[in-house]
Amino acid sequence: MMRDYAKKRSKEEGLVRSGKVRINTAGCLNRCEHGPVIVIYPEAIWYTWVDKEDIDDIIEQHLKQDRPVERLRIKDD
């Protein structure tokens, strides 16, 4: 499951222990039409993803460098 992968990678990067990141499971969050989604708070930036490389990009760029990953971002409807 990709949630488990994201949680593992975030722990490896020290993001979970720092209290900056919490990864949990939720329902479709009213955006099921976009496929699997990730939402980053407090910015409320929504992402879709396809594979582990996309998850790695979100962790590296957004969570570590505070730079949104525009190619994966779900724009407001």
DAJOBEL-V642155 format. One record per residue. N is the residue number from 1. RES is the residue in three letters. D_CENTER is the distance of its C-alpha to the mean C-alpha in whole Angstrom. Layout:
# DAJOBEL-V642155
n->N res->RES d_center->D_CENTER
n->N res->RES d_center->D_CENTER
This chain:
# DAJOBEL-V642155
n->1 res->MET d_center->14
n->2 res->MET d_center->10
n->3 res->ARG d_center->9
n->4 res->ASP d_center->12
n->5 res->TYR d_center->11
n->6 res->ALA d_center->8
n->7 res->LYS d_center->10
n->8 res->LYS d_center->13
n->9 res->ARG d_center->11
n->10 res->SER d_center->10
n->11 res->LYS d_center->14
n->12 res->GLU d_center->15
n->13 res->GLU d_center->14
n->14 res->GLY d_center->15
n->15 res->LEU d_center->12
n->16 res->VAL d_center->13
n->17 res->ARG d_center->17
n->18 res->SER d_center->17
n->19 res->GLY d_center->15
n->20 res->LYS d_center->13
n->21 res->VAL d_center->10
n->22 res->ARG d_center->10
n->23 res->ILE d_center->8
n->24 res->ASN d_center->10
n->25 res->THR d_center->11
n->26 res->ALA d_center->13
n->27 res->GLY d_center->15
n->28 res->CYS d_center->14
n->29 res->LEU d_center->14
n->30 res->ASN d_center->16
n->31 res->ARG d_center->14
n->32 res->CYS d_center->15
n->33 res->GLU d_center->17
n->34 res->HIS d_center->14
n->35 res->GLY d_center->13
n->36 res->PRO d_center->10
n->37 res->VAL d_center->8
n->38 res->ILE d_center->4
n->39 res->VAL d_center->6
n->40 res->ILE d_center->6
n->41 res->TYR d_center->10
n->42 res->PRO d_center->13
n->43 res->GLU d_center->12
n->44 res->ALA d_center->11
n->45 res->ILE d_center->9
n->46 res->TRP d_center->8
n->47 res->TYR d_center->6
n->48 res->THR d_center->8
n->49 res->TRP d_center->8
n->50 res->VAL d_center->12
n->51 res->ASP d_center->12
n->52 res->LYS d_center->11
n->53 res->GLU d_center->12
n->54 res->ASP d_center->9
n->55 res->ILE d_center->6
n->56 res->ASP d_center->9
n->57 res->ASP d_center->9
n->58 res->ILE d_center->6
n->59 res->ILE d_center->7
n->60 res->GLU d_center->10
n->61 res->GLN d_center->10
n->62 res->HIS d_center->8
n->63 res->LEU d_center->8
n->64 res->LYS d_center->12
n->65 res->GLN d_center->13
n->66 res->ASP d_center->12
n->67 res->ARG d_center->12
n->68 res->PRO d_center->10
n->69 res->VAL d_center->10
n->70 res->GLU d_center->12
n->71 res->ARG d_center->13
n->72 res->LEU d_center->10
n->73 res->ARG d_center->10
n->74 res->ILE d_center->12
n->75 res->LYS d_center->15
n->76 res->ASP d_center->17
n->77 res->ASP d_center->19
